[in-house]
């Protein structure tokens, strides 16, 4: 019996939404930094590629009964956390010392976040192996492409929406500080989640990690803004 096309599409869309929500959140948080076409393309192509290939790889690993995921998870966690930590550190240093710049950090956090938000997609592969029982071969591989396409659409829509919100948002000092706090907290959340779950193998809830990230970022951000204001004040007096 042929597998109904409607069921195939619904199952693929549900999987795409399930693994694409974190991509939408991360994209919205980084919208301000994805201001160049190059960075936006790298981000969208990167998350689309990993959310197509990672589930496929997880499916193949399960199909051939190859268990390598636990062995490489700690490395992925450390790598993602390092990239994101480097980015946040550079951003906070620039706030504290406005003269210091570092353009390479944008590419660094882009690659780190792609790993952080995509690694969960690898685990959707084993679930897929149970879902596709009885599916024609074409439907199995086509579903991975459909999932990747949906993730790409979510990333584009999220970026477009976030840019429009930013353009209509009144940029006061307080509003800008709040925007940075939300943005850095979300990015820090993915970095902490990667190292806690993948490297340290801790069973932590997402909301707990988000609260921890928001608290740490809040303290660091207040310190950096205060230092930056003092330094600008000193430069103004010296001139």
N, C-alpha and C positions, 0 to 999 in steps of 0.2 A: 504493500500500500504506500502510495506517495505521501510524503510528509507535507501537510498543508502549508502553503506559502505564508498565510496569515500568522500561524503559530511561530513560524521561523522568524518573521519580522518582529513580532511582539517580544519573543525571547531575546533576540539580539538587541532590541532597543532598551529593554529592561536592564540587560547586562551593561550596555553603554552608559545608561544613566547612573547605574550603581557605581561604576568605576570612574565616571567622569565628573561627579559632583565636586570632588576635591580639586580637580583641574580648574573648574569654574571659579571656585573660591580663591585659589592661588593666583589665577589670572586677574581677577578683580583687584586683589591686593597689590599686584605688581603693575597695574595699568599705568601708573605715573612713570614708572621706569621703562616700560615698553614703548617709549616715545619715538624711537627710530624704527624704520621699516625693517632694518637688519635684525634687531633684537626681537621684534614682534614675530618675524618669520621664523627665526631660530626657535622661539618658544612654542609657537603653534605647530610647526613641523615636528619639533622634538617630542612634544607630548602626544601628538597624533601617531607618530612612529612607534613610540614605546608602548602606547596603549593598543596598538595593533600587534606588535611583535611579542611583547611580554606575555599576554594571555596565550598566544600561539605556542610560545616556548614552554609555558607551564603545562599546556595540554599535551605537548609532545613528551615532556619529561614524565608525566603521569602515564601516558600511553605506553612508553617503553620502560616504565618502572625504574627510572633513573632518579635517585634522590641526591641532588647536589644543592638544592636551595638552602638548607640549613647551614651548609659549609660556607657559602658566600654571603649570607645575610649580614654577619657582623661587619664585613668589609664595606658593604653598601651603606650600612648605617653610619659608619665612621666617615666615609667619603661625602655623603650627603650633608651630614652635620658640619663637617669641616668647611665645605664650600659656603654654607649658609652662615656659619659663625664668622667666617672671614668677611663676608659681605656686610653683615650687621655691625661688626667691629669697625669696618671702614666708614660706614655711614655715620656712626656715632662719633667717630674721631673727626669727621668732616664737620659735624654740627658743633663740636667742642672747639675745633680749630678751623674756621671757615676757609682759610687760605689753602688748606691741604685738599688735593683732588686725587681721584683714583678711578679712571674710566674702566679699567680692566675688571673691576669688581662686578659690574653688571653682567658680563658674560659668565663670570664665576658663579654667581648666585642663580643665574638661569640654568646652568648645567646641574647645579646642586639640587635645585627645586624640581627639575625634570626627573631626577632620580628619586627624590623623596616622594613625589606625588604619583610616580609610576610604578613603584615597586609592589604596591598592593595588587596591581593589575596582573602580576605574575601568578598570584595565588588564585586568580579567577580561572586560570587554566584547568586545574584539577576539578573545579566545580563544573566547568564546561564539559569535561569528559563524561560526566554523568548525565548532563543535559542533552547531549547530542546522540544518545543511543537510538539507533534506528534512522538517523538522518542520512540522506544521500551525501556522498563525499563533497559534492559541490556546495551544499548548504553549510557543511561544517566549516570549510575554509572561507566561504563567502561571509559567514557571520562575523569572523574576526575583522574582515575589511569593513563591514557595516558598523561594527563597534568603534573602530578607529575613526571612521568618518563622522560618527556622532560626537565623539570626544572633540574632534577638530571644530565642529559646528558650535559646541558648547563653549569652547575656548574663544572663538571669534565673537560670539554673541556676548559673552561675559566681558571681554575687552571693550567692545563697542559700547555696552551699557555703562561700564565704569568710566570711560572717557567722557561720555555725555554728562554723567553725574558730576564729574570733576569740573567740567566747563561751566556748569550752572551753579556751582557751589561757591559761596562767598568766602574768599580767602582772607580771613582774619588770622591774627597770630594764634589765638586759641584754637580756631578751626584747623589750622595747619598742623598744630601740635597734636591735636586729637587724630587727625588723618594719619600722621606718621606713626602714632601709637598703635592704631588699628592695623595699619599695613605691616609694621615690623612685628607685631604680636602674631599675626597670621603666619608670616614667613618663619618666625622663630618657632612657632608651633610645629611646623613640618620638620624642622631640623631636630627639635627635641624628640618628636615622635619617632623619627628614624633611628636615633641612637638608643632610645629607651626600649623600643620594641625589637629592632633588628639586631642591635649590638649587645645590649644588656638583657634582652629577652624578658623584659618586665611586662606584666599584664596590667597595663594602665589604661584608664578610660580617656577618651579624647577630650572631654571637658576638663579633666584634671590637668592634662598637659597644656590646654589652652589657658587656663587660669595661671599656671606656673609661668608660661611664656609671657602673658600680659603683665604679670607682676614684675618679673625680671626686666622686661623691656621698659615698663613704666619708670622704674627706679633709674635705670641707665639713661633713659631719655631725658628725665628731669635734670640729672647731673650734667649731661652733655649740653643741653640747651642753656643751663645756667653758666657753664664754663664758656660757651660760645658768646653769650651776651657780655660776660665780663671781659673777654678778649677784644670784642668789638668796641666796647667802651674804652678800654685802655688805648687801642689804636686811635680812636677819635680824639682822646685827650692829648695823645702824643703829637698828633697832627695840628 
